[in-house]
Amino acid sequence: MQVIHPPDDKDGEPTLGWGRCDDCFGDGKLLVDEKEAAEKIECGQTPTRTPAAG
């Protein structure tokens, strides 16, 4: 994912770079159960995929 890196010195400009997601560790996807998913949605995260109706 892209992240904003702080400036190297006091008067420098922040830079845009790449970082690893703390949740998926760079895998690009995070599988969670329904309870965890509900908590993440309540905190404002939007899933890119929802469970299929079963």
C-alpha distance matrix in Angstrom:
0.0 3.8 6.5 10.2 12.3 15.9 18.7 20.5 23.8 25.4 25.8 22.6 19.8 16.2 13.8 10.4 8.4 5.7 5.6 6.4 6.7 10.4 11.5 10.8 10.5 8.3 10.7 8.8 11.7 13.7 17.4 19.5 23.1 24.4 25.1 21.5 20.2 22.8 21.8 18.2 19.5 22.0 19.4 17.7 15.0 15.5 15.6 14.8 17.9 21.0 23.7 26.5 29.9 32.2
3.8 0.0 3.8 7.0 9.5 13.1 15.6 17.7 20.9 22.4 22.5 19.2 16.3 12.8 10.3 6.8 5.5 4.5 6.0 8.6 9.5 12.8 14.4 14.2 13.6 11.6 14.4 12.6 15.4 17.3 21.0 22.8 26.3 27.4 27.8 24.3 23.0 25.2 24.0 20.3 21.4 23.5 20.6 18.8 16.6 17.3 18.1 17.3 20.7 23.8 26.8 29.5 32.8 35.3
6.5 3.8 0.0 3.8 6.3 9.6 12.6 14.9 17.9 19.2 19.5 16.5 13.8 10.1 8.4 5.8 5.4 5.7 6.0 9.0 9.8 12.2 14.6 15.2 14.3 13.2 16.4 15.0 17.5 18.7 22.4 23.7 27.2 28.2 28.1 24.5 23.6 25.5 23.8 20.3 21.6 23.2 20.0 18.6 16.9 18.4 19.6 19.5 22.9 25.7 28.7 31.7 34.8 37.2
10.2 7.0 3.8 0.0 3.8 6.5 9.3 12.1 14.7 15.7 15.9 13.0 10.2 6.4 5.7 4.6 6.2 8.3 9.0 12.2 13.2 15.1 17.7 18.7 17.7 16.8 20.1 18.8 21.2 22.2 25.9 27.0 30.3 31.2 30.8 27.3 26.4 28.1 26.1 22.7 24.0 25.1 21.7 20.3 19.2 21.0 22.6 22.7 26.2 28.9 31.9 35.0 38.0 40.5
12.3 9.5 6.3 3.8 0.0 3.8 6.5 8.7 11.7 13.2 13.9 11.0 9.1 5.5 5.2 6.1 6.7 8.9 9.3 12.6 14.3 15.7 18.8 19.8 18.1 17.6 21.2 20.5 23.1 24.0 27.7 28.8 32.2 33.4 32.8 29.1 28.7 30.4 28.2 25.0 26.7 27.7 24.1 23.2 22.1 24.1 25.5 25.7 29.1 31.7 34.6 37.7 40.8 43.2
15.9 13.1 9.6 6.5 3.8 0.0 3.8 6.5 8.7 9.7 10.8 8.5 7.4 4.7 6.7 9.0 10.3 12.7 12.8 15.9 17.3 18.1 21.4 22.9 21.1 21.0 24.6 24.0 26.4 27.0 30.6 31.3 34.6 35.7 34.8 31.2 31.0 32.4 29.8 26.9 28.6 29.1 25.4 24.7 24.2 26.4 28.2 28.7 32.1 34.5 37.4 40.7 43.6 46.0
18.7 15.6 12.6 9.3 6.5 3.8 0.0 3.8 5.5 7.0 7.6 5.0 5.1 4.5 6.9 10.3 11.9 14.8 15.5 18.9 20.6 21.6 25.0 26.2 24.2 23.9 27.5 27.0 29.6 30.4 34.1 35.0 38.3 39.4 38.6 35.0 34.7 36.1 33.6 30.7 32.2 32.8 29.1 28.3 27.8 29.9 31.7 31.9 35.4 37.9 40.9 44.1 47.0 49.5
20.5 17.7 14.9 12.1 8.7 6.5 3.8 0.0 3.8 7.1 8.4 6.2 7.9 8.0 9.3 12.6 13.3 16.0 16.6 19.7 21.9 22.7 26.3 27.3 24.9 24.7 28.4 28.4 31.1 31.9 35.6 36.6 40.0 41.4 40.6 36.9 36.8 38.5 35.9 33.0 34.8 35.5 31.8 31.2 30.5 32.6 34.2 34.4 37.7 40.3 43.1 46.3 49.3 51.6
23.8 20.9 17.9 14.7 11.7 8.7 5.5 3.8 0.0 3.8 5.7 5.2 8.3 9.6 11.9 15.5 16.7 19.6 20.1 23.3 25.2 25.8 29.4 30.7 28.4 28.3 32.0 31.8 34.5 35.2 38.8 39.6 42.9 44.1 43.1 39.4 39.5 40.8 38.1 35.4 37.1 37.5 33.7 33.2 32.8 35.1 36.9 37.3 40.7 43.2 46.1 49.3 52.2 54.6
25.4 22.4 19.2 15.7 13.2 9.7 7.0 7.1 3.8 0.0 3.8 5.7 8.7 10.4 13.5 17.0 18.9 21.8 22.2 25.2 26.8 27.2 30.6 32.3 30.3 30.3 34.1 33.6 36.0 36.5 40.0 40.6 43.7 44.6 43.4 39.9 39.9 40.9 38.1 35.5 37.1 37.1 33.3 32.9 32.9 35.4 37.5 38.1 41.6 43.9 46.8 50.1 52.9 55.4
25.8 22.5 19.5 15.9 13.9 10.8 7.6 8.4 5.7 3.8 0.0 3.8 6.8 9.8 12.8 16.4 18.8 22.1 23.1 26.4 28.0 28.9 32.2 33.6 31.8 31.4 35.1 34.3 36.9 37.6 41.2 42.0 45.1 45.9 44.9 41.4 41.1 42.1 39.5 36.7 38.0 38.1 34.4 33.6 33.6 35.8 38.0 38.3 41.9 44.4 47.5 50.6 53.5 56.1
22.6 19.2 16.5 13.0 11.0 8.5 5.0 6.2 5.2 5.7 3.8 0.0 3.8 6.7 9.2 13.0 15.2 18.6 19.9 23.4 25.2 26.5 29.7 30.8 28.9 28.3 31.9 31.2 33.9 34.9 38.6 39.5 42.9 43.8 43.0 39.4 39.0 40.2 37.8 34.8 36.1 36.6 32.9 31.9 31.6 33.5 35.5 35.6 39.2 41.8 44.9 48.0 50.9 53.5
19.8 16.3 13.8 10.2 9.1 7.4 5.1 7.9 8.3 8.7 6.8 3.8 0.0 3.8 6.4 9.9 12.7 16.3 17.9 21.5 23.1 24.6 27.6 28.7 27.1 26.2 29.6 28.6 31.3 32.4 36.1 37.1 40.4 41.2 40.6 37.1 36.3 37.6 35.4 32.3 33.3 33.9 30.4 29.0 28.6 30.4 32.4 32.4 36.0 38.7 41.9 44.9 47.8 50.5
16.2 12.8 10.1 6.4 5.5 4.7 4.5 8.0 9.6 10.4 9.8 6.7 3.8 0.0 3.8 6.9 9.7 13.0 14.3 17.8 19.3 20.9 23.8 24.9 23.4 22.6 26.0 24.9 27.6 28.6 32.3 33.3 36.6 37.5 36.9 33.4 32.7 34.0 31.8 28.7 29.8 30.6 27.0 25.7 25.1 26.9 28.8 28.9 32.5 35.1 38.3 41.3 44.2 46.9
13.8 10.3 8.4 5.7 5.2 6.7 6.9 9.3 11.9 13.5 12.8 9.2 6.4 3.8 0.0 3.8 6.4 10.0 12.1 15.8 17.7 19.8 22.6 23.1 21.5 20.2 23.6 22.5 25.4 26.9 30.7 32.1 35.6 36.6 36.4 32.8 31.9 33.6 31.7 28.3 29.4 30.7 27.3 25.7 24.6 26.0 27.5 27.2 30.7 33.6 36.7 39.6 42.7 45.3
10.4 6.8 5.8 4.6 6.1 9.0 10.3 12.6 15.5 17.0 16.4 13.0 9.9 6.9 3.8 0.0 3.8 7.2 9.7 13.4 15.1 17.7 20.2 20.4 19.1 17.4 20.5 19.2 22.1 23.8 27.6 29.2 32.7 33.7 33.7 30.2 29.0 30.9 29.3 25.8 26.8 28.4 25.2 23.4 21.9 23.0 24.3 23.7 27.2 30.2 33.4 36.1 39.3 41.9
8.4 5.5 5.4 6.2 6.7 10.3 11.9 13.3 16.7 18.9 18.8 15.2 12.7 9.7 6.4 3.8 0.0 3.8 6.8 10.4 12.8 15.5 18.1 17.9 16.1 14.3 17.6 16.7 19.9 21.7 25.5 27.4 31.0 32.4 32.6 29.0 28.0 30.3 28.7 25.2 26.5 28.4 25.3 23.7 21.8 22.8 23.6 22.8 26.1 29.2 32.1 34.8 38.2 40.6
5.7 4.5 5.7 8.3 8.9 12.7 14.8 16.0 19.6 21.8 22.1 18.6 16.3 13.0 10.0 7.2 3.8 0.0 3.8 7.1 9.7 12.7 15.1 14.4 12.6 10.5 13.8 13.1 16.5 18.4 22.2 24.3 28.0 29.6 30.0 26.3 25.4 28.0 26.6 23.1 24.6 26.8 23.8 22.5 20.1 21.0 21.2 20.4 23.5 26.6 29.2 32.0 35.4 37.6
5.6 6.0 6.0 9.0 9.3 12.8 15.5 16.6 20.1 22.2 23.1 19.9 17.9 14.3 12.1 9.7 6.8 3.8 0.0 3.8 6.5 9.1 11.9 11.6 9.5 8.4 12.0 11.8 14.8 16.1 19.8 21.7 25.4 27.2 27.3 23.5 23.1 25.7 24.0 20.7 22.7 24.7 21.7 20.8 18.4 19.8 20.0 19.7 22.5 25.3 27.8 30.7 34.1 36.1
6.4 8.6 9.0 12.2 12.6 15.9 18.9 19.7 23.3 25.2 26.4 23.4 21.5 17.8 15.8 13.4 10.4 7.1 3.8 0.0 3.8 6.3 8.7 8.1 5.8 5.2 8.9 9.3 11.9 12.9 16.6 18.5 22.2 24.3 24.5 20.8 20.6 23.5 21.9 18.7 21.1 23.3 20.5 20.0 17.2 18.6 18.3 18.2 20.6 23.2 25.3 28.3 31.7 33.4
6.7 9.5 9.8 13.2 14.3 17.3 20.6 21.9 25.2 26.8 28.0 25.2 23.1 19.3 17.7 15.1 12.8 9.7 6.5 3.8 0.0 3.8 5.4 5.6 5.1 5.7 8.4 8.1 9.7 10.0 13.7 15.2 18.9 20.8 20.9 17.1 16.9 19.7 18.2 15.0 17.4 19.6 16.9 16.6 13.8 15.4 15.1 15.5 17.8 20.1 22.2 25.4 28.6 30.4
10.4 12.8 12.2 15.1 15.7 18.1 21.6 22.7 25.8 27.2 28.9 26.5 24.6 20.9 19.8 17.7 15.5 12.7 9.1 6.3 3.8 0.0 3.8 5.9 5.4 8.0 10.2 10.7 11.3 10.4 13.6 14.4 17.8 19.9 19.4 15.6 16.2 18.9 16.8 14.2 17.2 18.9 16.2 16.7 14.3 16.5 16.3 17.4 19.3 21.1 22.8 26.2 29.2 30.7
11.5 14.4 14.6 17.7 18.8 21.4 25.0 26.3 29.4 30.6 32.2 29.7 27.6 23.8 22.6 20.2 18.1 15.1 11.9 8.7 5.4 3.8 0.0 3.8 5.8 8.3 9.1 9.3 8.7 6.9 9.9 10.6 14.1 16.3 16.0 12.3 12.8 15.7 14.1 11.5 14.6 16.7 14.5 15.1 12.3 14.2 13.4 14.8 16.2 17.6 19.1 22.6 25.5 27.0
10.8 14.2 15.2 18.7 19.8 22.9 26.2 27.3 30.7 32.3 33.6 30.8 28.7 24.9 23.1 20.4 17.9 14.4 11.6 8.1 5.6 5.9 3.8 0.0 3.8 5.5 5.4 6.2 5.9 5.4 8.7 10.8 14.5 17.0 17.6 14.1 14.1 17.5 16.6 13.9 16.5 19.1 17.3 17.4 14.1 15.1 13.6 14.0 15.2 17.1 18.4 21.6 24.8 26.2
10.5 13.6 14.3 17.7 18.1 21.1 24.2 24.9 28.4 30.3 31.8 28.9 27.1 23.4 21.5 19.1 16.1 12.6 9.5 5.8 5.1 5.4 5.8 3.8 0.0 3.8 5.6 7.7 9.0 9.2 12.3 14.3 18.0 20.7 21.1 17.5 17.7 21.1 19.8 17.1 19.9 22.3 20.1 20.2 17.1 18.4 17.1 17.3 18.8 20.9 22.2 25.2 28.6 29.8
8.3 11.6 13.2 16.8 17.6 21.0 23.9 24.7 28.3 30.3 31.4 28.3 26.2 22.6 20.2 17.4 14.3 10.5 8.4 5.2 5.7 8.0 8.3 5.5 3.8 0.0 3.8 5.4 8.1 9.8 13.2 15.9 19.7 22.1 23.0 19.5 19.1 22.5 21.6 18.5 20.8 23.6 21.4 20.9 17.6 18.2 16.8 16.2 17.9 20.6 22.2 24.9 28.5 29.9
10.7 14.4 16.4 20.1 21.2 24.6 27.5 28.4 32.0 34.1 35.1 31.9 29.6 26.0 23.6 20.5 17.6 13.8 12.0 8.9 8.4 10.2 9.1 5.4 5.6 3.8 0.0 3.8 5.7 7.8 10.7 13.9 17.6 20.2 21.5 18.3 17.7 21.4 21.1 18.2 20.3 23.4 21.8 21.3 17.7 17.7 15.6 14.7 15.7 18.3 19.5 22.0 25.6 26.8
8.8 12.6 15.0 18.8 20.5 24.0 27.0 28.4 31.8 33.6 34.3 31.2 28.6 24.9 22.5 19.2 16.7 13.1 11.8 9.3 8.1 10.7 9.3 6.2 7.7 5.4 3.8 0.0 3.8 7.0 10.3 13.4 17.0 19.0 20.6 17.5 16.1 19.6 19.6 16.4 17.9 21.2 19.8 18.7 15.0 14.6 12.5 11.3 12.8 15.7 17.5 20.0 23.6 25.3
11.7 15.4 17.5 21.2 23.1 26.4 29.6 31.1 34.5 36.0 36.9 33.9 31.3 27.6 25.4 22.1 19.9 16.5 14.8 11.9 9.7 11.3 8.7 5.9 9.0 8.1 5.7 3.8 0.0 3.8 6.6 9.8 13.3 15.4 17.2 14.3 12.9 16.5 16.9 14.0 15.6 19.0 18.0 17.3 13.5 12.9 10.3 9.6 10.2 12.7 14.1 16.8 20.3 21.9
13.7 17.3 18.7 22.2 24.0 27.0 30.4 31.9 35.2 36.5 37.6 34.9 32.4 28.6 26.9 23.8 21.7 18.4 16.1 12.9 10.0 10.4 6.9 5.4 9.2 9.8 7.8 7.0 3.8 0.0 3.8 6.4 10.1 12.4 13.8 10.8 10.0 13.8 13.9 11.4 13.5 16.6 15.9 15.8 12.3 12.3 9.8 10.5 10.7 12.1 13.1 16.3 19.5 20.8
17.4 21.0 22.4 25.9 27.7 30.6 34.1 35.6 38.8 40.0 41.2 38.6 36.1 32.3 30.7 27.6 25.5 22.2 19.8 16.6 13.7 13.6 9.9 8.7 12.3 13.2 10.7 10.3 6.6 3.8 0.0 3.8 7.0 9.7 11.7 9.4 8.8 12.6 13.4 11.8 13.7 16.8 16.8 17.1 13.8 13.5 10.5 11.5 10.4 10.8 10.7 13.9 16.8 17.7
19.5 22.8 23.7 27.0 28.8 31.3 35.0 36.6 39.6 40.6 42.0 39.5 37.1 33.3 32.1 29.2 27.4 24.3 21.7 18.5 15.2 14.4 10.6 10.8 14.3 15.9 13.9 13.4 9.8 6.4 3.8 0.0 3.8 6.6 8.0 5.8 6.0 9.6 10.3 9.6 11.7 14.3 14.7 15.6 12.9 13.2 10.7 12.7 11.6 10.9 10.6 14.0 16.4 17.1
23.1 26.3 27.2 30.3 32.2 34.6 38.3 40.0 42.9 43.7 45.1 42.9 40.4 36.6 35.6 32.7 31.0 28.0 25.4 22.2 18.9 17.8 14.1 14.5 18.0 19.7 17.6 17.0 13.3 10.1 7.0 3.8 0.0 3.8 5.6 5.5 6.2 8.7 10.2 10.7 12.3 14.4 15.6 16.9 14.8 14.9 12.5 14.8 13.0 11.2 9.9 13.1 14.7 15.0
24.4 27.4 28.2 31.2 33.4 35.7 39.4 41.4 44.1 44.6 45.9 43.8 41.2 37.5 36.6 33.7 32.4 29.6 27.2 24.3 20.8 19.9 16.3 17.0 20.7 22.1 20.2 19.0 15.4 12.4 9.7 6.6 3.8 0.0 3.8 5.5 5.0 6.1 8.7 9.9 10.4 12.2 14.3 15.4 13.9 13.7 11.7 14.4 12.5 9.9 8.7 11.8 12.7 13.5
25.1 27.8 28.1 30.8 32.8 34.8 38.6 40.6 43.1 43.4 44.9 43.0 40.6 36.9 36.4 33.7 32.6 30.0 27.3 24.5 20.9 19.4 16.0 17.6 21.1 23.0 21.5 20.6 17.2 13.8 11.7 8.0 5.6 3.8 0.0 3.8 5.4 5.2 6.4 8.8 10.0 10.7 12.6 14.6 13.7 14.5 13.4 16.6 15.4 13.0 12.3 15.6 16.2 16.9
21.5 24.3 24.5 27.3 29.1 31.2 35.0 36.9 39.4 39.9 41.4 39.4 37.1 33.4 32.8 30.2 29.0 26.3 23.5 20.8 17.1 15.6 12.3 14.1 17.5 19.5 18.3 17.5 14.3 10.8 9.4 5.8 5.5 5.5 3.8 0.0 3.8 5.4 5.1 6.2 8.7 9.9 10.7 12.7 11.3 12.6 11.6 14.8 14.2 12.7 12.8 16.4 17.8 18.9
20.2 23.0 23.6 26.4 28.7 31.0 34.7 36.8 39.5 39.9 41.1 39.0 36.3 32.7 31.9 29.0 28.0 25.4 23.1 20.6 16.9 16.2 12.8 14.1 17.7 19.1 17.7 16.1 12.9 10.0 8.8 6.0 6.2 5.0 5.4 3.8 0.0 3.8 5.4 5.1 6.2 8.6 9.9 10.8 9.0 9.4 8.1 11.4 10.8 9.2 10.0 13.7 15.3 16.9
22.8 25.2 25.5 28.1 30.4 32.4 36.1 38.5 40.8 40.9 42.1 40.2 37.6 34.0 33.6 30.9 30.3 28.0 25.7 23.5 19.7 18.9 15.7 17.5 21.1 22.5 21.4 19.6 16.5 13.8 12.6 9.6 8.7 6.1 5.2 5.4 3.8 0.0 3.8 5.5 5.1 6.2 8.7 10.0 9.6 10.2 10.0 13.6 13.1 10.9 11.7 15.0 15.8 17.6
21.8 24.0 23.8 26.1 28.2 29.8 33.6 35.9 38.1 38.1 39.5 37.8 35.4 31.8 31.7 29.3 28.7 26.6 24.0 21.9 18.2 16.8 14.1 16.6 19.8 21.6 21.1 19.6 16.9 13.9 13.4 10.3 10.2 8.7 6.4 5.1 5.4 3.8 0.0 3.8 5.5 5.1 6.3 8.9 8.9 10.9 11.5 15.2 15.4 13.9 14.9 18.5 19.5 21.2
18.2 20.3 20.3 22.7 25.0 26.9 30.7 33.0 35.4 35.5 36.7 34.8 32.3 28.7 28.3 25.8 25.2 23.1 20.7 18.7 15.0 14.2 11.5 13.9 17.1 18.5 18.2 16.4 14.0 11.4 11.8 9.6 10.7 9.9 8.8 6.2 5.1 5.5 3.8 0.0 3.8 5.4 5.1 6.6 5.5 7.8 8.6 12.3 13.1 12.5 14.3 18.0 19.6 21.7
19.5 21.4 21.6 24.0 26.7 28.6 32.2 34.8 37.1 37.1 38.0 36.1 33.3 29.8 29.4 26.8 26.5 24.6 22.7 21.1 17.4 17.2 14.6 16.5 19.9 20.8 20.3 17.9 15.6 13.5 13.7 11.7 12.3 10.4 10.0 8.7 6.2 5.1 5.5 3.8 0.0 3.8 5.3 5.2 4.9 5.9 7.5 11.2 12.0 11.0 13.3 16.7 18.0 20.5
22.0 23.5 23.2 25.1 27.7 29.1 32.8 35.5 37.5 37.1 38.1 36.6 33.9 30.6 30.7 28.4 28.4 26.8 24.7 23.3 19.6 18.9 16.7 19.1 22.3 23.6 23.4 21.2 19.0 16.6 16.8 14.3 14.4 12.2 10.7 9.9 8.6 6.2 5.1 5.4 3.8 0.0 3.8 5.4 7.3 9.2 11.3 14.9 15.8 14.5 16.4 19.7 20.5 22.9
19.4 20.6 20.0 21.7 24.1 25.4 29.1 31.8 33.7 33.3 34.4 32.9 30.4 27.0 27.3 25.2 25.3 23.8 21.7 20.5 16.9 16.2 14.5 17.3 20.1 21.4 21.8 19.8 18.0 15.9 16.8 14.7 15.6 14.3 12.6 10.7 9.9 8.7 6.3 5.1 5.3 3.8 0.0 3.8 5.9 9.1 11.6 15.1 16.7 16.2 18.5 21.9 23.3 25.6
17.7 18.8 18.6 20.3 23.2 24.7 28.3 31.2 33.2 32.9 33.6 31.9 29.0 25.7 25.7 23.4 23.7 22.5 20.8 20.0 16.6 16.7 15.1 17.4 20.2 20.9 21.3 18.7 17.3 15.8 17.1 15.6 16.9 15.4 14.6 12.7 10.8 10.0 8.9 6.6 5.2 5.4 3.8 0.0 3.8 6.4 9.7 12.8 14.9 14.9 17.7 21.0 22.5 25.3
15.0 16.6 16.9 19.2 22.1 24.2 27.8 30.5 32.8 32.9 33.6 31.6 28.6 25.1 24.6 21.9 21.8 20.1 18.4 17.2 13.8 14.3 12.3 14.1 17.1 17.6 17.7 15.0 13.5 12.3 13.8 12.9 14.8 13.9 13.7 11.3 9.0 9.6 8.9 5.5 4.9 7.3 5.9 3.8 0.0 3.8 6.5 9.5 11.8 12.4 15.3 18.7 20.7 23.4
15.5 17.3 18.4 21.0 24.1 26.4 29.9 32.6 35.1 35.4 35.8 33.5 30.4 26.9 26.0 23.0 22.8 21.0 19.8 18.6 15.4 16.5 14.2 15.1 18.4 18.2 17.7 14.6 12.9 12.3 13.5 13.2 14.9 13.7 14.5 12.6 9.4 10.2 10.9 7.8 5.9 9.2 9.1 6.4 3.8 0.0 3.8 6.5 8.8 9.6 13.0 16.0 18.1 21.1
15.6 18.1 19.6 22.6 25.5 28.2 31.7 34.2 36.9 37.5 38.0 35.5 32.4 28.8 27.5 24.3 23.6 21.2 20.0 18.3 15.1 16.3 13.4 13.6 17.1 16.8 15.6 12.5 10.3 9.8 10.5 10.7 12.5 11.7 13.4 11.6 8.1 10.0 11.5 8.6 7.5 11.3 11.6 9.7 6.5 3.8 0.0 3.8 5.3 6.5 9.8 12.9 15.5 18.3
14.8 17.3 19.5 22.7 25.7 28.7 31.9 34.4 37.3 38.1 38.3 35.6 32.4 28.9 27.2 23.7 22.8 20.4 19.7 18.2 15.5 17.4 14.8 14.0 17.3 16.2 14.7 11.3 9.6 10.5 11.5 12.7 14.8 14.4 16.6 14.8 11.4 13.6 15.2 12.3 11.2 14.9 15.1 12.8 9.5 6.5 3.8 0.0 3.8 6.9 10.3 12.7 15.7 18.6
17.9 20.7 22.9 26.2 29.1 32.1 35.4 37.7 40.7 41.6 41.9 39.2 36.0 32.5 30.7 27.2 26.1 23.5 22.5 20.6 17.8 19.3 16.2 15.2 18.8 17.9 15.7 12.8 10.2 10.7 10.4 11.6 13.0 12.5 15.4 14.2 10.8 13.1 15.4 13.1 12.0 15.8 16.7 14.9 11.8 8.8 5.3 3.8 0.0 3.8 6.8 9.0 12.2 14.9
21.0 23.8 25.7 28.9 31.7 34.5 37.9 40.3 43.2 43.9 44.4 41.8 38.7 35.1 33.6 30.2 29.2 26.6 25.3 23.2 20.1 21.1 17.6 17.1 20.9 20.6 18.3 15.7 12.7 12.1 10.8 10.9 11.2 9.9 13.0 12.7 9.2 10.9 13.9 12.5 11.0 14.5 16.2 14.9 12.4 9.6 6.5 6.9 3.8 0.0 3.8 6.5 9.1 12.0
23.7 26.8 28.7 31.9 34.6 37.4 40.9 43.1 46.1 46.8 47.5 44.9 41.9 38.3 36.7 33.4 32.1 29.2 27.8 25.3 22.2 22.8 19.1 18.4 22.2 22.2 19.5 17.5 14.1 13.1 10.7 10.6 9.9 8.7 12.3 12.8 10.0 11.7 14.9 14.3 13.3 16.4 18.5 17.7 15.3 13.0 9.8 10.3 6.8 3.8 0.0 3.8 6.5 8.6
26.5 29.5 31.7 35.0 37.7 40.7 44.1 46.3 49.3 50.1 50.6 48.0 44.9 41.3 39.6 36.1 34.8 32.0 30.7 28.3 25.4 26.2 22.6 21.6 25.2 24.9 22.0 20.0 16.8 16.3 13.9 14.0 13.1 11.8 15.6 16.4 13.7 15.0 18.5 18.0 16.7 19.7 21.9 21.0 18.7 16.0 12.9 12.7 9.0 6.5 3.8 0.0 3.8 6.1
29.9 32.8 34.8 38.0 40.8 43.6 47.0 49.3 52.2 52.9 53.5 50.9 47.8 44.2 42.7 39.3 38.2 35.4 34.1 31.7 28.6 29.2 25.5 24.8 28.6 28.5 25.6 23.6 20.3 19.5 16.8 16.4 14.7 12.7 16.2 17.8 15.3 15.8 19.5 19.6 18.0 20.5 23.3 22.5 20.7 18.1 15.5 15.7 12.2 9.1 6.5 3.8 0.0 3.7
32.2 35.3 37.2 40.5 43.2 46.0 49.5 51.6 54.6 55.4 56.1 53.5 50.5 46.9 45.3 41.9 40.6 37.6 36.1 33.4 30.4 30.7 27.0 26.2 29.8 29.9 26.8 25.3 21.9 20.8 17.7 17.1 15.0 13.5 16.9 18.9 16.9 17.6 21.2 21.7 20.5 22.9 25.6 25.3 23.4 21.1 18.3 18.6 14.9 12.0 8.6 6.1 3.7 0.0
